[in-house]
Amino acid sequence: MILQQLTLRDFGLFKGRQVLDLAPTKSAGRGRPIVLFGGVNGAGKTTILDAIQLVLYGVRARCSKRSNLPYEEFLARSIHQGMEPATGAEILLLFHTVAEEQDAYFEVRRSWHVREGRLKEILSVFKDGVYDAWYSDNWSQQVEELVPLEISQLFFFDAEKIRTLTEDETSSQALGAAIKSLLGLDIVERLIADTAVIQARQAKEGATAGHCEKVEVLERQAKELSEGIRRLSDERAALQNHVLRAEAAQWTAEKKLDASGGRFWQLRQAREGRKKEIETRTGETEAQLLKLAAGELPLAMVPELLKRVEHQDLQERLSAQAAIVADLLAERDELLLETLRLAKASAKVIELAQAYLESDRRERQAAMGAEPRLSLSQPAHAQLHHLISHRIEELRREAEALIETHGSLRQSLDDLERGIEAAPKDEEIGQVVEQFKAATAHHSKLESEAKRLDAEIEALKVQQKQCQDKLAKLFEGDVEREFAQEDRARIVQLAARTRTTMQDFLRRATDRKIDRLSGLITESFRFLLRKKSMVERILIDPGTFAITLYDSAGCALSKERLSEGEKQVFAISVLWGLARASNRPLPAVIDTPMARLDATHRRNLVERYFPNASHQVVILSTDTEVDRDYYQALQPHIARAYHLSYDEGQRMTVAEEGYFWKDVSHASSGAES
């Protein structure tokens, strides 16, 4: 498929009739696939992307500016503000593709106007320059054969938003639907569904009244569940636009916060929390020190005094022991002298013995000279001994550790206070902070609502599957008994067997194609990624279509570790891998391609992705994304460039050839179609 020409009349910012040539060209035998549109924010780049989708898909188009507006109101608002609603607006898209195995040129014209408060939309389809009534009446079905809506989201995309493609369960489901359609797996699923329809029809025709009643109840339940799923899915799709807008608003507020010193303010918030924590720990440490100081710790300051106390206690104990011995000796001496008298010892002997014993007692009395000043009890003596031998040293070590901790905490407090003083104050950055908080809260609220809807949809799908399983059992069970005609029974049995076989085929085909697709996505991501050693391989689960990244050690890598730019490159790699795996040669239309990328990733996209993304690449960029250097790098691949010039006075955009600046070398290159 090649987009040849897009014509806008009074659509959005584009006033009057403006014709945009989108066709790629060749020059000197080399293909020039890129058509580059340049414009500042709000100049109409996304309007071009919306126009392509709107003209093709109408009410089903996923236009970024529609949000949750009703379709007719969205069309009415899309008429250029300077024009009368009765004049209306029009979009024409001319493209070349293959239809019914033959080359064909299609021109799709979608116009609308508002008269007497009612909007009227007209769709006309021309094939090979001739109006085709059948295509015009059946375009919503025919466009699915040419460019299925689910697939178009992989080729016509806003690079700012597609990074969400691989982040959550809903994205995995949308990606799964696109993969099935892109790789032709949806045909097998339709065949499986068709066999179920055949089986149900035959079962109804030959079933008994009781059997039919059970079938009708289950089919009614299945229909109600399908309607509920569709309603919630529509609500979820509408909400997704709000989620994306809220995410963009949060990102803008975050950037504004950073520019205002927000990072230092956020550090200030963290530091104030840390300060409170350290102040609490400091208070606890001081309390412990006070407790030690109120106890035995001060005794560590008078070690000599403690030694004297210990010595005095020892002397008092020795004196007490000596007194006891003296009393015992006095009793003994008295008994000894009495014994000598009874033995009729001479007076001389008794005198000498008495003198010796008295002299011995006097010498021992000299050892009892310590004055009893302490008179410590046995428990007090034991406590004094423990204090001097162990406890004082333990207290000293404990106090030193607490003092060291207290000093470290005080130093941390001083550092934190200096950092807090250097950061912007609340009154200096308050408005920006409030905007960031409000944007974050709004985004979180919408994300929660989206998760709630996802859970409800999943619950209904489980009920729907259970209902379908019950129907299948009714159709397959007791066929011979339920159906009188053998041919009907045979058809039902064959339909069931066909469905089982095709389900097995679908599983095997999915595994095989998903394995190849995983390899292509891995190759694309590593080709575009700056940190080539970061991701070794990427795998897609054939059942859930969830995407998992693995590092060189074979460990799953959380997508949270990817930067915002890496997430965008990752999502682009997924789309590029899908395009390479597909047998549908579709053009790529890329809006805001490099807003969150650093210099290295931008260079990789410019040199590696854009020239090879497809046979036709339409890029909608600002001058800060594709600047002069990147433009020069792309120039050999550019068929033509446009500058979307916005006139503030007339509030309109005009597409002028030449990008933001005139490229004389390219203008004179003589590109040939």
C-alpha positions in Angstrom: 0.0 0.0 0.0 1.2 3.5 -0.9 -0.4 6.7 0.3 -0.3 9.0 -2.8 -2.1 12.1 -1.7 -4.0 13.6 1.2 -6.3 16.5 0.6 -7.8 18.5 3.5 -10.6 21.1 3.2 -11.4 23.2 6.2 -10.4 20.3 8.5 -9.0 21.3 11.9 -6.3 24.0 11.6 -6.2 23.6 7.8 -8.3 26.3 6.2 -9.4 26.1 2.5 -8.2 23.2 0.3 -4.7 22.0 0.9 -3.2 19.1 -1.1 -0.3 17.1 0.4 1.8 14.8 -1.8 2.8 11.8 0.3 4.2 9.5 -2.4 7.8 8.2 -2.0 10.2 8.8 -4.9 13.4 7.5 -6.4 16.5 9.4 -7.2 19.6 8.1 -8.9 18.3 4.6 -8.5 17.9 5.0 -4.8 14.6 4.9 -2.9 13.4 8.0 -1.0 10.7 6.6 1.3 10.4 9.6 3.7 8.0 12.5 3.6 8.8 14.8 6.4 6.4 17.3 8.0 7.8 19.9 10.4 5.8 22.0 12.8 5.9 23.5 16.2 3.6 22.1 18.9 0.0 22.9 18.0 0.7 23.5 14.3 -1.4 20.5 13.1 1.0 17.5 12.9 -1.4 15.3 14.9 -4.3 16.6 12.7 -2.7 14.9 9.7 -2.4 11.6 11.5 -6.0 11.9 12.7 -7.1 12.8 9.1 -5.6 9.6 7.7 -7.3 7.5 10.3 -10.6 9.4 10.1 -11.0 9.2 6.3 -10.4 5.4 6.4 -12.3 4.3 9.5 -14.9 7.0 10.3 -16.6 6.4 13.6 -14.1 3.6 14.5 -11.1 5.9 14.0 -8.9 6.3 17.1 -8.3 10.0 16.7 -6.2 11.6 19.5 -8.3 14.8 19.5 -11.6 13.0 19.9 -11.2 11.9 23.5 -14.6 10.7 24.6 -16.6 13.0 22.4 -19.6 11.6 20.5 -18.6 11.0 16.9 -21.0 13.6 15.5 -19.8 16.3 18.0 -16.2 15.4 17.1 -16.9 15.9 13.4 -18.7 19.2 14.1 -15.8 20.5 16.1 -13.3 19.4 13.5 -14.7 21.9 11.0 -12.3 24.9 10.8 -13.3 27.5 13.2 -13.4 30.2 10.6 -15.9 28.4 8.4 -19.6 28.1 8.5 -20.8 24.7 9.8 -23.0 24.5 6.8 -20.0 24.6 4.5 -18.5 21.7 6.4 -15.2 19.9 5.9 -13.7 17.2 3.7 -10.8 14.7 3.7 -9.7 12.9 0.5 -7.1 10.1 0.6 -5.7 8.6 -2.6 -3.7 5.4 -2.2 -2.4 2.5 -4.3 -2.8 -1.1 -3.1 -3.7 -4.6 -4.2 -7.4 -5.5 -4.2 -8.8 -8.8 -5.5 -5.2 -9.7 -6.6 -4.9 -6.7 -8.8 -3.3 -3.3 -8.5 -5.9 -0.6 -7.8 -6.1 3.1 -7.0 -8.6 4.1 -4.3 -9.8 7.6 -3.5 -11.8 7.8 -0.3 -13.7 11.0 0.2 -15.3 11.7 3.6 -17.1 15.0 4.0 -19.6 16.4 6.5 -21.5 19.5 7.3 -24.0 20.8 9.9 -27.3 22.3 8.7 -30.3 23.1 10.9 -28.5 21.6 13.9 -28.1 18.2 12.2 -24.8 16.8 11.0 -24.7 14.9 7.7 -21.7 12.7 6.7 -21.0 11.5 3.1 -18.6 8.8 2.2 -17.6 8.2 -1.4 -15.1 5.6 -2.7 -13.6 5.8 -6.1 -11.7 2.8 -7.6 -9.3 3.5 -10.4 -10.9 6.9 -10.8 -14.5 5.7 -11.1 -17.1 6.0 -8.4 -17.8 2.5 -6.9 -21.2 2.3 -5.2 -20.6 -1.1 -3.7 -17.3 -0.1 -2.1 -18.9 3.1 -0.9 -21.8 1.2 0.8 -19.6 -1.5 2.3 -16.4 0.5 3.0 -16.3 -0.3 6.7 -16.0 -4.0 5.8 -13.7 -3.6 2.8 -11.2 -1.4 4.6 -10.7 -4.3 7.1 -9.6 -6.4 4.1 -7.2 -3.7 2.9 -5.9 -2.1 6.2 -7.5 -3.7 9.3 -8.1 -1.2 12.1 -6.1 -3.2 14.7 -3.2 -3.4 12.3 -3.3 0.3 11.4 -2.5 1.2 15.0 0.9 -0.5 14.5 1.7 1.6 11.4 -0.1 4.9 12.1 0.9 5.9 15.6 1.9 8.7 18.0 5.4 7.7 19.2 4.7 9.5 22.5 1.9 7.1 23.3 2.8 3.8 21.8 5.3 3.1 24.6 2.2 2.1 26.7 1.7 -0.7 24.1 3.8 -3.1 26.1 3.2 -2.0 29.7 0.0 -3.5 31.0 -2.5 -6.3 30.5 -4.9 -4.3 28.3 -2.0 -3.4 26.0 -1.1 -7.1 25.8 -4.6 -7.9 24.7 -4.6 -5.2 22.0 -1.2 -6.3 20.9 -2.4 -9.9 20.7 -5.4 -8.9 18.5 -3.0 -7.0 16.2 -0.5 -9.8 16.0 -3.2 -12.4 15.2 -4.6 -10.1 12.4 -1.1 -9.2 11.1 0.1 -12.8 11.0 -3.1 -14.2 9.6 -4.0 -16.1 12.8 -7.3 -14.4 13.0 -8.5 -16.3 10.0 -8.1 -19.6 11.9 -9.9 -18.1 14.9 -12.8 -17.1 12.6 -12.9 -20.6 11.1 -13.1 -22.0 14.7 -16.0 -19.6 15.4 -17.7 -20.6 12.2 -17.6 -24.3 13.0 -19.2 -23.4 16.4 -22.0 -21.5 14.5 -22.5 -24.5 12.2 -22.6 -26.9 15.1 -25.1 -24.7 17.0 -27.3 -24.3 13.9 -27.4 -28.1 13.3 -28.0 -28.7 17.0 -30.9 -26.3 17.1 -32.6 -27.9 14.1 -32.4 -31.4 15.4 -32.6 -30.9 19.2 -35.5 -31.7 21.5 -37.6 -29.0 23.0 -35.8 -29.4 26.4 -32.4 -29.3 24.7 -33.4 -26.2 22.7 -34.6 -24.5 25.9 -31.2 -25.1 27.6 -29.4 -23.8 24.5 -31.5 -20.7 24.3 -30.9 -19.8 27.9 -27.1 -20.2 27.5 -27.1 -18.3 24.2 -29.0 -15.5 25.8 -26.5 -15.4 28.7 -23.6 -15.5 26.2 -25.2 -12.6 24.2 -25.7 -10.5 27.4 -22.1 -11.2 28.4 -20.8 -10.2 25.0 -22.8 -6.9 25.1 -21.4 -6.3 28.6 -17.9 -6.9 27.4 -18.4 -4.7 24.4 -19.9 -1.9 26.5 -17.0 -2.0 29.0 -14.4 -2.3 26.3 -15.8 0.9 24.7 -15.7 2.6 28.0 -12.2 1.4 28.6 -11.1 2.6 25.1 -12.6 6.0 25.7 -10.9 6.1 29.1 -7.5 5.3 27.6 -7.5 8.6 25.8 -8.0 10.3 29.1 -5.2 8.2 30.6 -2.8 9.1 27.8 -3.7 12.8 28.2 -3.3 12.6 31.9 0.1 10.9 31.5 1.2 13.6 29.1 0.0 16.3 31.5 1.9 14.6 34.3 5.1 14.4 32.2 4.7 18.1 31.3 4.2 19.1 34.9 7.2 17.0 35.9 9.4 18.7 33.3 8.2 22.1 34.5 8.9 21.1 38.1 12.4 20.0 37.1 13.0 23.3 35.3 11.9 25.2 38.5 14.3 23.3 40.7 11.8 20.5 41.4 14.4 17.8 41.8 16.1 19.8 44.6 12.6 20.5 46.1 11.8 16.8 46.0 15.2 16.1 47.7 14.2 18.7 50.3 11.0 16.7 51.0 12.9 13.5 51.3 15.6 15.3 53.5 12.9 16.7 55.8 11.5 13.2 56.3 15.0 11.9 56.9 15.7 14.8 59.3 12.7 13.8 61.4 13.9 10.2 61.5 17.4 11.2 62.5 16.1 13.6 65.1 14.1 10.8 66.7 17.2 8.5 66.7 19.3 11.3 68.1 16.8 11.8 70.9 16.8 8.0 71.6 20.6 8.0 71.7 20.7 11.0 74.1 18.1 9.2 76.4 20.3 6.2 76.5 23.3 8.3 77.4 21.3 10.0 80.2 20.3 6.7 81.5 23.9 5.5 81.7 24.9 8.8 83.3 22.2 8.4 85.9 23.6 4.9 86.8 27.0 3.6 87.4 28.8 5.2 84.4 30.1 8.3 86.4 32.2 5.8 88.5 34.3 5.2 85.5 35.7 8.8 86.0 37.2 7.9 89.4 39.1 4.6 88.9 41.7 5.4 91.7 39.0 6.0 94.2 37.4 2.7 93.4 40.8 1.0 93.9 41.1 2.6 97.3 37.6 1.5 98.3 38.5 -2.0 97.2 41.7 -1.9 99.2 39.8 -0.5 102.3 37.2 -3.3 102.0 40.0 -5.9 101.8 41.7 -4.5 104.9 38.5 -4.4 106.8 37.8 -8.0 105.9 41.3 -9.1 106.9 40.9 -7.2 110.2 37.6 -8.8 110.9 39.1 -12.2 110.2 42.1 -11.5 112.5 39.7 -10.5 115.3 37.9 -13.8 115.1 41.3 -15.6 115.1 42.4 -13.6 118.2 39.3 -14.6 120.1 39.9 -18.2 119.2 43.5 -18.0 120.2 42.7 -16.4 123.6 40.4 -19.3 124.3 43.0 -21.8 123.2 45.8 -20.1 125.3 43.6 -20.2 128.4 42.9 -23.9 127.9 46.7 -24.5 127.3 47.7 -22.7 130.5 45.0 -24.5 132.4 46.3 -27.8 131.1 49.9 -27.0 132.2 48.6 -26.1 135.7 46.7 -29.4 135.9 49.8 -31.2 134.8 51.7 -29.5 137.7 54.1 -27.9 135.4 56.7 -25.7 137.1 56.0 -22.1 137.7 58.9 -21.2 135.4 57.4 -23.2 132.5 53.9 -21.8 133.0 55.4 -18.3 133.1 57.4 -18.8 129.9 54.4 -20.3 128.1 52.2 -17.4 129.2 54.7 -14.8 128.0 55.0 -16.5 124.6 51.3 -16.7 124.1 50.7 -13.1 125.0 53.5 -12.0 122.7 51.9 -14.0 119.8 48.5 -12.4 120.5 50.0 -8.9 120.5 51.7 -9.5 117.1 48.4 -10.7 115.7 46.6 -7.7 117.2 48.8 -5.5 115.1 47.2 -7.0 111.9 43.8 -5.8 113.1 44.7 -2.2 112.7 42.2 -1.3 109.8 39.5 1.0 111.0 36.0 -0.3 109.9 34.8 2.7 107.8 32.9 0.8 105.0 31.6 -2.4 106.7 30.3 -3.7 103.3 27.9 -6.6 103.3 28.6 -9.7 101.2 26.2 -8.6 98.3 27.8 -5.2 98.4 31.3 -6.7 98.3 30.3 -8.9 95.3 28.8 -5.9 93.5 31.9 -3.8 94.1 34.1 -6.6 92.7 31.9 -7.1 89.6 31.8 -3.3 89.0 35.6 -3.0 89.1 36.4 -6.2 87.2 33.8 -6.1 84.4 31.0 -3.6 84.6 32.9 -0.4 84.4 34.7 -1.5 81.2 31.4 -2.6 79.7 29.8 0.7 80.5 32.7 2.6 79.0 32.5 0.7 75.7 28.7 1.2 75.5 29.0 4.9 76.2 31.8 5.3 73.6 29.6 3.6 71.0 26.6 5.8 71.8 28.7 9.0 71.7 30.1 8.0 68.3 26.6 7.3 67.0 25.4 10.6 68.4 28.2 12.4 66.7 27.4 10.7 63.4 23.7 11.6 63.7 24.5 15.2 64.5 26.7 15.4 61.5 24.0 14.0 59.3 21.5 16.5 60.8 23.9 19.3 60.0 24.3 18.1 56.4 20.5 17.7 55.9 19.8 21.1 57.3 22.3 22.7 54.9 20.7 20.8 52.0 17.2 21.8 53.1 18.2 25.5 53.3 19.7 25.4 49.8 16.5 23.9 48.2 13.6 26.0 46.9 11.0 26.7 49.6 7.3 25.8 49.3 6.3 29.4 48.7 8.9 29.7 45.9 7.7 26.6 43.9 4.3 26.0 45.5 2.2 26.5 42.4 4.3 24.3 40.2 4.3 21.6 42.9 0.6 21.7 43.2 0.2 21.4 39.5 2.5 18.3 39.5 0.6 16.8 42.5 -2.7 17.4 40.8 -1.5 15.9 37.5 -0.1 12.9 39.3 -3.2 12.4 41.4 -5.4 12.7 38.3 -3.3 10.2 36.4 -3.3 7.7 39.3 -7.1 8.0 39.6 -7.6 7.3 35.9 -5.2 4.4 36.1 -7.1 2.9 39.0 -10.4 3.3 37.0 -8.7 1.6 34.0 -7.6 -1.3 36.2 -11.1 -1.6 37.6 -12.6 -1.8 34.1 -9.9 -4.3 33.0 -10.9 -6.5 36.0 -14.6 -6.3 35.2 -13.9 -7.1 31.5 -11.8 -10.1 32.5 -14.4 -11.4 34.9 -17.1 -11.2 32.1 -14.8 -13.0 29.7 -14.3 -15.8 32.2 -18.1 -16.1 32.5 -18.5 -15.9 28.7 -15.9 -18.8 28.3 -17.8 -20.9 30.9 -21.1 -20.2 29.1 -19.5 -21.2 25.7 -18.1 -24.3 27.2 -21.5 -25.3 28.5 -23.0 -24.7 25.1 -20.2 -26.8 23.5 -21.0 -29.7 25.9 -24.7 -29.5 25.0 -23.9 -29.6 21.3 -21.5 -32.5 21.6 -23.1 -34.6 24.3 -25.5 -37.4 23.6 -25.6 -36.6 19.8 -27.2 -39.9 18.8 -29.8 -39.6 21.5 -30.6 -35.9 21.0 -30.8 -35.9 17.2 -33.0 -38.2 15.1 -31.3 -37.6 11.8 -27.9 -39.3 11.3 -26.5 -36.6 8.9 -27.2 -33.9 11.4 -25.4 -35.9 14.1 -22.5 -36.4 11.7 -22.3 -32.7 10.8 -22.2 -31.8 14.5 -19.6 -34.4 15.3 -17.4 -33.2 12.3 -17.8 -29.6 13.3 -16.7 -30.4 16.8 -13.7 -32.4 15.5 -12.8 -29.6 13.0 -12.9 -27.1 15.8 -10.6 -29.2 18.0 -8.2 -29.8 15.1 -8.1 -26.1 14.2 -7.6 -25.1 17.8 -4.5 -27.4 17.9 -3.4 -26.0 14.6 -3.9 -22.4 15.9 -1.8 -23.2 19.0 1.1 -24.7 17.0 1.0 -21.9 14.3 0.9 -19.3 17.0 3.9 -20.8 18.8 5.9 -20.9 15.5 5.1 -17.4 14.3 5.4 -15.9 17.7 8.9 -17.4 18.0 10.0 -15.8 14.8 8.3 -12.5 15.8 10.2 -12.5 19.1 13.5 -12.9 17.3 12.7 -10.0 14.9 11.7 -7.7 17.9 14.9 -8.6 19.8 17.0 -7.9 16.7 15.2 -4.5 16.1 15.5 -3.5 19.8 19.2 -4.3 20.0 19.8 -2.5 16.7 18.2 0.7 18.0 19.2 0.5 21.7 22.2 2.5 23.0 23.0 -0.1 25.8 23.4 -3.2 23.6 24.4 -5.4 26.5 21.3 -4.5 28.5 18.8 -6.9 26.8 19.8 -10.3 25.3 16.5 -11.5 24.1 12.8 -10.6 24.1 10.0 -13.3 24.3 6.3 -13.1 23.6 4.0 -15.4 25.5 1.9 -17.2 22.8 -1.1 -17.5 25.2 -1.2 -14.0 26.8 1.0 -12.1 24.3 2.7 -10.5 27.2 6.3 -9.4 26.3 9.2 -10.2 28.7 12.8 -8.9 28.4 15.8 -11.0 29.4 19.3 -10.0 30.2 22.5 -11.9 29.3 22.2 -14.0 32.5 18.8 -15.2 31.4 17.0 -13.3 34.1 13.7 -11.5 33.4 14.3 -7.7 33.2 11.6 -5.5 34.6 10.4 -2.8 32.2 10.5 -0.4 35.1 14.3 -0.4 34.7 14.0 1.1 31.3 14.1 4.9 31.0 11.3 6.8 29.4 13.3 7.0 26.2 14.2 3.3 26.3 10.5 2.4 26.7 9.7 4.4 23.6 12.5 2.7 21.6 11.3 -0.6 22.9 7.7 0.0 21.7 9.0 1.2 18.3 11.1 -2.0 18.1 7.9 -4.0 18.7 6.1 -2.3 15.9 9.1 -2.6 13.6 9.4 -6.3 14.3 5.7 -6.7 13.6 6.0 -4.9 10.3 9.0 -7.0 9.3 7.1 -10.2 10.2 4.0 -9.2 8.3 3.3 -9.9 4.7 1.3 -6.6 4.5 3.4 -3.8 3.0 1.8 -0.9 4.8 3.2 2.7 5.1 4.4 4.0 8.5 3.0 7.3 9.7 4.9 8.4 12.9 3.9 11.4 15.0 6.2 13.0 17.6 8.9 10.4 17.0 11.7 11.5 19.3 10.3 13.7 22.1 11.7 11.7 25.0 14.9 10.3 23.5 18.4 11.2 24.3 21.0 12.1 21.6 22.3 8.6 21.0 18.8 7.0 20.6 17.7 9.9 18.3 20.8 9.3 16.1 20.0 5.5 16.0 16.4 6.2 14.9 17.4 8.7 12.3 20.2 6.5 10.8 18.7 3.0 11.3 15.0 3.1 11.8 13.4 5.9 9.7 15.1 4.9 6.4 14.1 1.3 6.9 10.8 1.4 8.8 8.8 0.8 5.6 8.7 1.4 1.9 6.9 4.7 2.8 7.5 6.7 5.9 5.6 9.8 6.9 7.3 11.6 9.8 5.5 14.4 11.8 8.2 16.2 13.8 9.2 19.4 15.6 12.4 21.2 14.8 13.8 20.1 18.2 13.4 16.4 17.1 14.6 16.4 13.5 16.9 19.4 13.7 19.4 20.6 11.0 21.9 17.8 11.8 19.3 15.0 11.7 17.7 16.5 8.6 21.0 16.3 6.8 21.4 12.7 7.9 17.9 11.9 6.6 18.2 14.1 3.4 19.3 11.2 1.1 16.1 9.3 2.0 13.6 12.3 1.9 11.2 12.4 -1.0 9.8 15.8 0.0 9.5 17.9 3.1 6.7 20.3 4.3 6.7 23.0 6.9 3.4 23.4 8.8 3.3 27.2 9.2 0.8 28.4 11.8 -0.7 31.9 11.3 -1.7 33.2 14.7 -3.7 36.0 13.3 -5.9 33.9 11.1 -5.6 30.8 13.4 -4.9 28.5 10.5 -2.0 26.3 9.3 -0.6 26.3 5.8 1.6 23.4 4.5 4.6 24.9 2.7 7.3 22.9 1.0 10.7 23.1 2.6 10.6 22.0 6.2 11.6 24.7 8.7 14.3 25.9 6.3 14.8 25.7 2.6 17.1 22.9 1.5 18.6 24.0 -1.8 20.5 20.9 -2.4 17.5 18.7 -2.0 15.2 21.0 -4.0 17.6 20.7 -7.0 18.2 16.9 -6.7 15.6 16.2 -9.4 13.7 13.5 -7.5 11.7 11.2 -9.9 8.5 9.3 -9.0 
